[in-house]
Amino acid sequence: MYKYQSDPLYQAHVLTLKEIEDANRRARKLRSLAFVNAVQNLFETREKPFAKTPKNIQMPLPSSKGFA
């Protein structure tokens, strides 16, 4: 059966209050940066003009047969 104490990613040592506050501050900073980046990407994709591919454009031929 799985036990979290035997998990290699589980931190077995006790964190100090300063370490917890530092980790919380770093996590808040990362979340705010991720939010700002997501908003910037959202607005950049809306502002970027994208060229639509032209559909069957009729070009006049040099001969007198009309359009192709």
mmCIF file of the N, C-alpha and C atoms, coordinates in Angstrom:
data_MODEL
# 
_entry.id   MODEL 
# 
loop_
_atom_site.group_PDB 
_atom_site.id 
_atom_site.type_symbol 
_atom_site.label_atom_id 
_atom_site.label_alt_id 
_atom_site.label_comp_id 
_atom_site.label_asym_id 
_atom_site.label_entity_id 
_atom_site.label_seq_id 
_atom_site.pdbx_PDB_ins_code 
_atom_site.Cartn_x 
_atom_site.Cartn_y 
_atom_site.Cartn_z 
_atom_site.occupancy 
_atom_site.B_iso_or_equiv 
_atom_site.pdbx_formal_charge 
_atom_site.auth_seq_id 
_atom_site.auth_comp_id 
_atom_site.auth_asym_id 
_atom_site.auth_atom_id 
_atom_site.pdbx_PDB_model_num 
ATOM 1   N N  . MET A 1 1  ? 0.836   -1.177 0.000   1.00 0.00 ? 1  MET A N  1 
ATOM 2   C CA . MET A 1 1  ? 0.000   0.000  0.000   1.00 0.00 ? 1  MET A CA 1 
ATOM 3   C C  . MET A 1 1  ? 0.887   1.248  0.000   1.00 0.00 ? 1  MET A C  1 
ATOM 4   N N  . TYR A 1 2  ? 0.402   2.290  -0.640  1.00 0.00 ? 2  TYR A N  1 
ATOM 5   C CA . TYR A 1 2  ? 1.179   3.525  -0.756  1.00 0.00 ? 2  TYR A CA 1 
ATOM 6   C C  . TYR A 1 2  ? 1.202   4.275  0.571   1.00 0.00 ? 2  TYR A C  1 
ATOM 7   N N  . LYS A 1 3  ? 2.386   4.724  0.950   1.00 0.00 ? 3  LYS A N  1 
ATOM 8   C CA . LYS A 1 3  ? 2.537   5.573  2.133   1.00 0.00 ? 3  LYS A CA 1 
ATOM 9   C C  . LYS A 1 3  ? 3.308   6.814  1.710   1.00 0.00 ? 3  LYS A C  1 
ATOM 10  N N  . TYR A 1 4  ? 2.770   7.960  2.042   1.00 0.00 ? 4  TYR A N  1 
ATOM 11  C CA . TYR A 1 4  ? 3.425   9.187  1.611   1.00 0.00 ? 4  TYR A CA 1 
ATOM 12  C C  . TYR A 1 4  ? 4.777   9.384  2.301   1.00 0.00 ? 4  TYR A C  1 
ATOM 13  N N  . GLN A 1 5  ? 4.979   8.770  3.456   1.00 0.00 ? 5  GLN A N  1 
ATOM 14  C CA . GLN A 1 5  ? 6.261   8.911  4.146   1.00 0.00 ? 5  GLN A CA 1 
ATOM 15  C C  . GLN A 1 5  ? 7.394   8.241  3.368   1.00 0.00 ? 5  GLN A C  1 
ATOM 16  N N  . SER A 1 6  ? 7.085   7.193  2.616   1.00 0.00 ? 6  SER A N  1 
ATOM 17  C CA . SER A 1 6  ? 8.121   6.502  1.849   1.00 0.00 ? 6  SER A CA 1 
ATOM 18  C C  . SER A 1 6  ? 8.298   7.100  0.453   1.00 0.00 ? 6  SER A C  1 
ATOM 19  N N  . ASP A 1 7  ? 7.523   8.099  0.107   1.00 0.00 ? 7  ASP A N  1 
ATOM 20  C CA . ASP A 1 7  ? 7.632   8.761  -1.191  1.00 0.00 ? 7  ASP A CA 1 
ATOM 21  C C  . ASP A 1 7  ? 8.921   9.582  -1.224  1.00 0.00 ? 7  ASP A C  1 
ATOM 22  N N  . PRO A 1 8  ? 9.749   9.427  -2.267  1.00 0.00 ? 8  PRO A N  1 
ATOM 23  C CA . PRO A 1 8  ? 11.007  10.192 -2.314  1.00 0.00 ? 8  PRO A CA 1 
ATOM 24  C C  . PRO A 1 8  ? 10.782  11.697 -2.469  1.00 0.00 ? 8  PRO A C  1 
ATOM 25  N N  . LEU A 1 9  ? 9.635   12.104 -2.966  1.00 0.00 ? 9  LEU A N  1 
ATOM 26  C CA . LEU A 1 9  ? 9.363   13.531 -3.117  1.00 0.00 ? 9  LEU A CA 1 
ATOM 27  C C  . LEU A 1 9  ? 8.818   14.166 -1.840  1.00 0.00 ? 9  LEU A C  1 
ATOM 28  N N  . TYR A 1 10 ? 8.463   13.366 -0.873  1.00 0.00 ? 10 TYR A N  1 
ATOM 29  C CA . TYR A 1 10 ? 7.929   13.878 0.384   1.00 0.00 ? 10 TYR A CA 1 
ATOM 30  C C  . TYR A 1 10 ? 9.064   14.454 1.221   1.00 0.00 ? 10 TYR A C  1 
ATOM 31  N N  . GLN A 1 11 ? 8.894   15.684 1.683   1.00 0.00 ? 11 GLN A N  1 
ATOM 32  C CA . GLN A 1 11 ? 9.936   16.311 2.500   1.00 0.00 ? 11 GLN A CA 1 
ATOM 33  C C  . GLN A 1 11 ? 9.784   15.837 3.942   1.00 0.00 ? 11 GLN A C  1 
ATOM 34  N N  . ALA A 1 12 ? 10.786  15.136 4.423   1.00 0.00 ? 12 ALA A N  1 
ATOM 35  C CA . ALA A 1 12 ? 10.700  14.560 5.759   1.00 0.00 ? 12 ALA A CA 1 
ATOM 36  C C  . ALA A 1 12 ? 11.075  15.559 6.844   1.00 0.00 ? 12 ALA A C  1 
ATOM 37  N N  . HIS A 1 13 ? 11.815  16.614 6.497   1.00 0.00 ? 13 HIS A N  1 
ATOM 38  C CA . HIS A 1 13 ? 12.234  17.550 7.536   1.00 0.00 ? 13 HIS A CA 1 
ATOM 39  C C  . HIS A 1 13 ? 11.133  18.582 7.800   1.00 0.00 ? 13 HIS A C  1 
ATOM 40  N N  . VAL A 1 14 ? 11.199  19.169 8.957   1.00 0.00 ? 14 VAL A N  1 
ATOM 41  C CA . VAL A 1 14 ? 10.207  20.161 9.367   1.00 0.00 ? 14 VAL A CA 1 
ATOM 42  C C  . VAL A 1 14 ? 10.665  21.524 8.866   1.00 0.00 ? 14 VAL A C  1 
ATOM 43  N N  . LEU A 1 15 ? 9.762   22.224 8.196   1.00 0.00 ? 15 LEU A N  1 
ATOM 44  C CA . LEU A 1 15 ? 10.096  23.543 7.672   1.00 0.00 ? 15 LEU A CA 1 
ATOM 45  C C  . LEU A 1 15 ? 9.934   24.601 8.756   1.00 0.00 ? 15 LEU A C  1 
ATOM 46  N N  . THR A 1 16 ? 10.793  25.596 8.686   1.00 0.00 ? 16 THR A N  1 
ATOM 47  C CA . THR A 1 16 ? 10.653  26.714 9.615   1.00 0.00 ? 16 THR A CA 1 
ATOM 48  C C  . THR A 1 16 ? 9.601   27.669 9.078   1.00 0.00 ? 16 THR A C  1 
ATOM 49  N N  . LEU A 1 17 ? 9.163   28.574 9.918   1.00 0.00 ? 17 LEU A N  1 
ATOM 50  C CA . LEU A 1 17 ? 8.157   29.549 9.508   1.00 0.00 ? 17 LEU A CA 1 
ATOM 51  C C  . LEU A 1 17 ? 8.685   30.438 8.390   1.00 0.00 ? 17 LEU A C  1 
ATOM 52  N N  . LYS A 1 18 ? 9.959   30.811 8.454   1.00 0.00 ? 18 LYS A N  1 
ATOM 53  C CA . LYS A 1 18 ? 10.557  31.651 7.411   1.00 0.00 ? 18 LYS A CA 1 
ATOM 54  C C  . LYS A 1 18 ? 10.583  30.909 6.078   1.00 0.00 ? 18 LYS A C  1 
ATOM 55  N N  . GLU A 1 19 ? 10.922  29.633 6.092   1.00 0.00 ? 19 GLU A N  1 
ATOM 56  C CA . GLU A 1 19 ? 10.940  28.851 4.849   1.00 0.00 ? 19 GLU A CA 1 
ATOM 57  C C  . GLU A 1 19 ? 9.539   28.741 4.254   1.00 0.00 ? 19 GLU A C  1 
ATOM 58  N N  . ILE A 1 20 ? 8.542   28.571 5.099   1.00 0.00 ? 20 ILE A N  1 
ATOM 59  C CA . ILE A 1 20 ? 7.160   28.480 4.619   1.00 0.00 ? 20 ILE A CA 1 
ATOM 60  C C  . ILE A 1 20 ? 6.724   29.809 4.010   1.00 0.00 ? 20 ILE A C  1 
ATOM 61  N N  . GLU A 1 21 ? 7.065   30.923 4.676   1.00 0.00 ? 21 GLU A N  1 
ATOM 62  C CA . GLU A 1 21 ? 6.698   32.239 4.148   1.00 0.00 ? 21 GLU A CA 1 
ATOM 63  C C  . GLU A 1 21 ? 7.405   32.527 2.833   1.00 0.00 ? 21 GLU A C  1 
ATOM 64  N N  . ASP A 1 22 ? 8.689   32.156 2.735   1.00 0.00 ? 22 ASP A N  1 
ATOM 65  C CA . ASP A 1 22 ? 9.423   32.354 1.484   1.00 0.00 ? 22 ASP A CA 1 
ATOM 66  C C  . ASP A 1 22 ? 8.815   31.531 0.350   1.00 0.00 ? 22 ASP A C  1 
ATOM 67  N N  . ALA A 1 23 ? 8.472   30.289 0.639   1.00 0.00 ? 23 ALA A N  1 
ATOM 68  C CA . ALA A 1 23 ? 7.864   29.433 -0.383  1.00 0.00 ? 23 ALA A CA 1 
ATOM 69  C C  . ALA A 1 23 ? 6.509   29.985 -0.811  1.00 0.00 ? 23 ALA A C  1 
ATOM 70  N N  . ASN A 1 24 ? 5.741   30.491 0.153   1.00 0.00 ? 24 ASN A N  1 
ATOM 71  C CA . ASN A 1 24 ? 4.437   31.070 -0.168  1.00 0.00 ? 24 ASN A CA 1 
ATOM 72  C C  . ASN A 1 24 ? 4.603   32.318 -1.027  1.00 0.00 ? 24 ASN A C  1 
ATOM 73  N N  . ARG A 1 25 ? 5.590   33.155 -0.716  1.00 0.00 ? 25 ARG A N  1 
ATOM 74  C CA . ARG A 1 25 ? 5.845   34.370 -1.489  1.00 0.00 ? 25 ARG A CA 1 
ATOM 75  C C  . ARG A 1 25 ? 6.256   34.026 -2.919  1.00 0.00 ? 25 ARG A C  1 
ATOM 76  N N  . ARG A 1 26 ? 7.133   33.023 -3.064  1.00 0.00 ? 26 ARG A N  1 
ATOM 77  C CA . ARG A 1 26 ? 7.556   32.607 -4.408  1.00 0.00 ? 26 ARG A CA 1 
ATOM 78  C C  . ARG A 1 26 ? 6.381   32.043 -5.203  1.00 0.00 ? 26 ARG A C  1 
ATOM 79  N N  . ALA A 1 27 ? 5.532   31.277 -4.545  1.00 0.00 ? 27 ALA A N  1 
ATOM 80  C CA . ALA A 1 27 ? 4.373   30.695 -5.236  1.00 0.00 ? 27 ALA A CA 1 
ATOM 81  C C  . ALA A 1 27 ? 3.404   31.787 -5.677  1.00 0.00 ? 27 ALA A C  1 
ATOM 82  N N  . ARG A 1 28 ? 3.177   32.793 -4.824  1.00 0.00 ? 28 ARG A N  1 
ATOM 83  C CA . ARG A 1 28 ? 2.285   33.896 -5.207  1.00 0.00 ? 28 ARG A CA 1 
ATOM 84  C C  . ARG A 1 28 ? 2.853   34.663 -6.385  1.00 0.00 ? 28 ARG A C  1 
ATOM 85  N N  . LYS A 1 29 ? 4.178   34.872 -6.387  1.00 0.00 ? 29 LYS A N  1 
ATOM 86  C CA . LYS A 1 29 ? 4.817   35.594 -7.480  1.00 0.00 ? 29 LYS A CA 1 
ATOM 87  C C  . LYS A 1 29 ? 4.678   34.810 -8.785  1.00 0.00 ? 29 LYS A C  1 
ATOM 88  N N  . LEU A 1 30 ? 4.886   33.489 -8.711  1.00 0.00 ? 30 LEU A N  1 
ATOM 89  C CA . LEU A 1 30 ? 4.753   32.662 -9.913  1.00 0.00 ? 30 LEU A CA 1 
ATOM 90  C C  . LEU A 1 30 ? 3.323   32.655 -10.431 1.00 0.00 ? 30 LEU A C  1 
ATOM 91  N N  . ARG A 1 31 ? 2.344   32.580 -9.510  1.00 0.00 ? 31 ARG A N  1 
ATOM 92  C CA . ARG A 1 31 ? 0.944   32.602 -9.937  1.00 0.00 ? 31 ARG A CA 1 
ATOM 93  C C  . ARG A 1 31 ? 0.588   33.930 -10.577 1.00 0.00 ? 31 ARG A C  1 
ATOM 94  N N  . SER A 1 32 ? 1.077   35.042 -10.008 1.00 0.00 ? 32 SER A N  1 
ATOM 95  C CA . SER A 1 32 ? 0.753   36.346 -10.582 1.00 0.00 ? 32 SER A CA 1 
ATOM 96  C C  . SER A 1 32 ? 1.422   36.509 -11.940 1.00 0.00 ? 32 SER A C  1 
ATOM 97  N N  . LEU A 1 33 ? 2.655   36.026 -12.085 1.00 0.00 ? 33 LEU A N  1 
ATOM 98  C CA . LEU A 1 33 ? 3.318   36.098 -13.385 1.00 0.00 ? 33 LEU A CA 1 
ATOM 99  C C  . LEU A 1 33 ? 2.586   35.248 -14.415 1.00 0.00 ? 33 LEU A C  1 
ATOM 100 N N  . ALA A 1 34 ? 2.142   34.075 -14.016 1.00 0.00 ? 34 ALA A N  1 
ATOM 101 C CA . ALA A 1 34 ? 1.406   33.210 -14.943 1.00 0.00 ? 34 ALA A CA 1 
ATOM 102 C C  . ALA A 1 34 ? 0.100   33.866 -15.361 1.00 0.00 ? 34 ALA A C  1 
ATOM 103 N N  . PHE A 1 35 ? -0.578  34.534 -14.430 1.00 0.00 ? 35 PHE A N  1 
ATOM 104 C CA . PHE A 1 35 ? -1.832  35.210 -14.755 1.00 0.00 ? 35 PHE A CA 1 
ATOM 105 C C  . PHE A 1 35 ? -1.581  36.361 -15.722 1.00 0.00 ? 35 PHE A C  1 
ATOM 106 N N  . VAL A 1 36 ? -0.548  37.161 -15.458 1.00 0.00 ? 36 VAL A N  1 
ATOM 107 C CA . VAL A 1 36 ? -0.233  38.294 -16.337 1.00 0.00 ? 36 VAL A CA 1 
ATOM 108 C C  . VAL A 1 36 ? 0.133   37.791 -17.726 1.00 0.00 ? 36 VAL A C  1 
ATOM 109 N N  . ASN A 1 37 ? 0.921   36.727 -17.804 1.00 0.00 ? 37 ASN A N  1 
ATOM 110 C CA . ASN A 1 37 ? 1.294   36.172 -19.108 1.00 0.00 ? 37 ASN A CA 1 
ATOM 111 C C  . ASN A 1 37 ? 0.076   35.650 -19.857 1.00 0.00 ? 37 ASN A C  1 
ATOM 112 N N  . ALA A 1 38 ? -0.840  35.016 -19.146 1.00 0.00 ? 38 ALA A N  1 
ATOM 113 C CA . ALA A 1 38 ? -2.049  34.503 -19.797 1.00 0.00 ? 38 ALA A CA 1 
ATOM 114 C C  . ALA A 1 38 ? -2.896  35.646 -20.340 1.00 0.00 ? 38 ALA A C  1 
ATOM 115 N N  . VAL A 1 39 ? -3.025  36.727 -19.581 1.00 0.00 ? 39 VAL A N  1 
ATOM 116 C CA . VAL A 1 39 ? -3.812  37.874 -20.049 1.00 0.00 ? 39 VAL A CA 1 
ATOM 117 C C  . VAL A 1 39 ? -3.131  38.531 -21.241 1.00 0.00 ? 39 VAL A C  1 
ATOM 118 N N  . GLN A 1 40 ? -1.808  38.675 -21.188 1.00 0.00 ? 40 GLN A N  1 
ATOM 119 C CA . GLN A 1 40 ? -1.092  39.275 -22.311 1.00 0.00 ? 40 GLN A CA 1 
ATOM 120 C C  . GLN A 1 40 ? -1.242  38.422 -23.566 1.00 0.00 ? 40 GLN A C  1 
ATOM 121 N N  . ASN A 1 41 ? -1.129  37.109 -23.427 1.00 0.00 ? 41 ASN A N  1 
ATOM 122 C CA . ASN A 1 41 ? -1.289  36.230 -24.585 1.00 0.00 ? 41 ASN A CA 1 
ATOM 123 C C  . ASN A 1 41 ? -2.701  36.313 -25.141 1.00 0.00 ? 41 ASN A C  1 
ATOM 124 N N  . LEU A 1 42 ? -3.673  36.450 -24.273 1.00 0.00 ? 42 LEU A N  1 
ATOM 125 C CA . LEU A 1 42 ? -5.053  36.559 -24.720 1.00 0.00 ? 42 LEU A CA 1 
ATOM 126 C C  . LEU A 1 42 ? -5.248  37.806 -25.565 1.00 0.00 ? 42 LEU A C  1 
ATOM 127 N N  . PHE A 1 43 ? -4.732  38.943 -25.091 1.00 0.00 ? 43 PHE A N  1 
ATOM 128 C CA . PHE A 1 43 ? -4.900  40.179 -25.839 1.00 0.00 ? 43 PHE A CA 1 
ATOM 129 C C  . PHE A 1 43 ? -4.035  40.218 -27.086 1.00 0.00 ? 43 PHE A C  1 
ATOM 130 N N  . GLU A 1 44 ? -2.866  39.591 -27.052 1.00 0.00 ? 44 GLU A N  1 
ATOM 131 C CA . GLU A 1 44 ? -2.025  39.556 -28.244 1.00 0.00 ? 44 GLU A CA 1 
ATOM 132 C C  . GLU A 1 44 ? -2.682  38.748 -29.346 1.00 0.00 ? 44 GLU A C  1 
ATOM 133 N N  . THR A 1 45 ? -3.337  37.662 -29.003 1.00 0.00 ? 45 THR A N  1 
ATOM 134 C CA . THR A 1 45 ? -3.980  36.863 -30.040 1.00 0.00 ? 45 THR A CA 1 
ATOM 135 C C  . THR A 1 45 ? -5.192  37.592 -30.604 1.00 0.00 ? 45 THR A C  1 
ATOM 136 N N  . ARG A 1 46 ? -5.854  38.423 -29.807 1.00 0.00 ? 46 ARG A N  1 
ATOM 137 C CA . ARG A 1 46 ? -6.985  39.186 -30.328 1.00 0.00 ? 46 ARG A CA 1 
ATOM 138 C C  . ARG A 1 46 ? -6.528  40.348 -31.191 1.00 0.00 ? 46 ARG A C  1 
ATOM 139 N N  . GLU A 1 47 ? -5.365  40.929 -30.898 1.00 0.00 ? 47 GLU A N  1 
ATOM 140 C CA . GLU A 1 47 ? -4.890  42.093 -31.630 1.00 0.00 ? 47 GLU A CA 1 
ATOM 141 C C  . GLU A 1 47 ? -4.191  41.726 -32.925 1.00 0.00 ? 47 GLU A C  1 
ATOM 142 N N  . LYS A 1 48 ? -3.658  40.520 -33.020 1.00 0.00 ? 48 LYS A N  1 
ATOM 143 C CA . LYS A 1 48 ? -2.916  40.132 -34.212 1.00 0.00 ? 48 LYS A CA 1 
ATOM 144 C C  . LYS A 1 48 ? -3.866  39.984 -35.399 1.00 0.00 ? 48 LYS A C  1 
ATOM 145 N N  . PRO A 1 49 ? -3.648  40.777 -36.435 1.00 0.00 ? 49 PRO A N  1 
ATOM 146 C CA . PRO A 1 49 ? -4.474  40.579 -37.630 1.00 0.00 ? 49 PRO A CA 1 
ATOM 147 C C  . PRO A 1 49 ? -3.974  39.351 -38.386 1.00 0.00 ? 49 PRO A C  1 
ATOM 148 N N  . PHE A 1 50 ? -4.865  38.509 -38.752 1.00 0.00 ? 50 PHE A N  1 
ATOM 149 C CA . PHE A 1 50 ? -4.448  37.339 -39.498 1.00 0.00 ? 50 PHE A CA 1 
ATOM 150 C C  . PHE A 1 50 ? -5.053  37.423 -40.900 1.00 0.00 ? 50 PHE A C  1 
ATOM 151 N N  . ALA A 1 51 ? -4.223  37.136 -41.874 1.00 0.00 ? 51 ALA A N  1 
ATOM 152 C CA . ALA A 1 51 ? -4.646  37.225 -43.265 1.00 0.00 ? 51 ALA A CA 1 
ATOM 153 C C  . ALA A 1 51 ? -5.424  35.970 -43.630 1.00 0.00 ? 51 ALA A C  1 
ATOM 154 N N  . LYS A 1 52 ? -6.608  36.180 -44.145 1.00 0.00 ? 52 LYS A N  1 
ATOM 155 C CA . LYS A 1 52 ? -7.398  35.041 -44.600 1.00 0.00 ? 52 LYS A CA 1 
ATOM 156 C C  . LYS A 1 52 ? -6.865  34.586 -45.947 1.00 0.00 ? 52 LYS A C  1 
ATOM 157 N N  . THR A 1 53 ? -6.892  33.303 -46.149 1.00 0.00 ? 53 THR A N  1 
ATOM 158 C CA . THR A 1 53 ? -6.427  32.782 -47.424 1.00 0.00 ? 53 THR A CA 1 
ATOM 159 C C  . THR A 1 53 ? -7.450  33.126 -48.496 1.00 0.00 ? 53 THR A C  1 
ATOM 160 N N  . PRO A 1 54 ? -6.987  33.662 -49.609 1.00 0.00 ? 54 PRO A N  1 
ATOM 161 C CA . PRO A 1 54 ? -7.936  34.040 -50.663 1.00 0.00 ? 54 PRO A CA 1 
ATOM 162 C C  . PRO A 1 54 ? -8.575  32.805 -51.280 1.00 0.00 ? 54 PRO A C  1 
ATOM 163 N N  . LYS A 1 55 ? -9.846  32.910 -51.549 1.00 0.00 ? 55 LYS A N  1 
ATOM 164 C CA . LYS A 1 55 ? -10.571 31.814 -52.188 1.00 0.00 ? 55 LYS A CA 1 
ATOM 165 C C  . LYS A 1 55 ? -10.664 32.104 -53.682 1.00 0.00 ? 55 LYS A C  1 
ATOM 166 N N  . ASN A 1 56 ? -10.534 31.130 -54.473 1.00 0.00 ? 56 ASN A N  1 
ATOM 167 C CA . ASN A 1 56 ? -10.675 31.150 -55.926 1.00 0.00 ? 56 ASN A CA 1 
ATOM 168 C C  . ASN A 1 56 ? -10.843 32.554 -56.512 1.00 0.00 ? 56 ASN A C  1 
ATOM 169 N N  . ILE A 1 57 ? -9.728  33.219 -56.689 1.00 0.00 ? 57 ILE A N  1 
ATOM 170 C CA . ILE A 1 57 ? -9.761  34.554 -57.294 1.00 0.00 ? 57 ILE A CA 1 
ATOM 171 C C  . ILE A 1 57 ? -9.720  34.372 -58.802 1.00 0.00 ? 57 ILE A C  1 
ATOM 172 N N  . GLN A 1 58 ? -10.627 35.022 -59.495 1.00 0.00 ? 58 GLN A N  1 
ATOM 173 C CA . GLN A 1 58 ? -10.645 34.935 -60.950 1.00 0.00 ? 58 GLN A CA 1 
ATOM 174 C C  . GLN A 1 58 ? -9.709  35.991 -61.516 1.00 0.00 ? 58 GLN A C  1 
ATOM 175 N N  . MET A 1 59 ? -8.758  35.523 -62.276 1.00 0.00 ? 59 MET A N  1 
ATOM 176 C CA . MET A 1 59 ? -7.785  36.421 -62.884 1.00 0.00 ? 59 MET A CA 1 
ATOM 177 C C  . MET A 1 59 ? -8.098  36.551 -64.368 1.00 0.00 ? 59 MET A C  1 
ATOM 178 N N  . PRO A 1 60 ? -8.039  37.760 -64.915 1.00 0.00 ? 60 PRO A N  1 
ATOM 179 C CA . PRO A 1 60 ? -8.281  37.908 -66.357 1.00 0.00 ? 60 PRO A CA 1 
ATOM 180 C C  . PRO A 1 60 ? -7.131  37.289 -67.159 1.00 0.00 ? 60 PRO A C  1 
ATOM 181 N N  . LEU A 1 61 ? -7.488  36.572 -68.179 1.00 0.00 ? 61 LEU A N  1 
ATOM 182 C CA . LEU A 1 61 ? -6.488  35.949 -69.034 1.00 0.00 ? 61 LEU A CA 1 
ATOM 183 C C  . LEU A 1 61 ? -6.051  36.940 -70.108 1.00 0.00 ? 61 LEU A C  1 
ATOM 184 N N  . PRO A 1 62 ? -4.834  36.798 -70.615 1.00 0.00 ? 62 PRO A N  1 
ATOM 185 C CA . PRO A 1 62 ? -4.378  37.702 -71.675 1.00 0.00 ? 62 PRO A CA 1 
ATOM 186 C C  . PRO A 1 62 ? -5.127  37.470 -72.992 1.00 0.00 ? 62 PRO A C  1 
ATOM 187 N N  . SER A 1 63 ? -5.730  36.318 -73.158 1.00 0.00 ? 63 SER A N  1 
ATOM 188 C CA . SER A 1 63 ? -6.474  36.066 -74.398 1.00 0.00 ? 63 SER A CA 1 
ATOM 189 C C  . SER A 1 63 ? -7.866  36.672 -74.281 1.00 0.00 ? 63 SER A C  1 
ATOM 190 N N  . SER A 1 64 ? -8.648  36.559 -75.297 1.00 0.00 ? 64 SER A N  1 
ATOM 191 C CA . SER A 1 64 ? -9.986  37.146 -75.305 1.00 0.00 ? 64 SER A CA 1 
ATOM 192 C C  . SER A 1 64 ? -11.048 36.164 -74.817 1.00 0.00 ? 64 SER A C  1 
ATOM 193 N N  . LYS A 1 65 ? -10.658 35.136 -74.079 1.00 0.00 ? 65 LYS A N  1 
ATOM 194 C CA . LYS A 1 65 ? -11.604 34.119 -73.643 1.00 0.00 ? 65 LYS A CA 1 
ATOM 195 C C  . LYS A 1 65 ? -12.311 34.501 -72.345 1.00 0.00 ? 65 LYS A C  1 
ATOM 196 N N  . GLY A 1 66 ? -11.999 35.595 -71.771 1.00 0.00 ? 66 GLY A N  1 
ATOM 197 C CA . GLY A 1 66 ? -12.688 36.004 -70.555 1.00 0.00 ? 66 GLY A CA 1 
ATOM 198 C C  . GLY A 1 66 ? -11.919 35.609 -69.306 1.00 0.00 ? 66 GLY A C  1 
ATOM 199 N N  . PHE A 1 67 ? -12.663 35.124 -68.328 1.00 0.00 ? 67 PHE A N  1 
ATOM 200 C CA . PHE A 1 67 ? -12.045 34.795 -67.046 1.00 0.00 ? 67 PHE A CA 1 
ATOM 201 C C  . PHE A 1 67 ? -11.816 33.296 -66.928 1.00 0.00 ? 67 PHE A C  1 
ATOM 202 N N  . ALA A 1 68 ? -10.862 32.938 -66.109 1.00 0.00 ? 68 ALA A N  1 
ATOM 203 C CA . ALA A 1 68 ? -10.543 31.527 -65.907 1.00 0.00 ? 68 ALA A CA 1 
ATOM 204 C C  . ALA A 1 68 ? -11.381 30.957 -64.798 1.00 0.00 ? 68 ALA A C  1 
# 
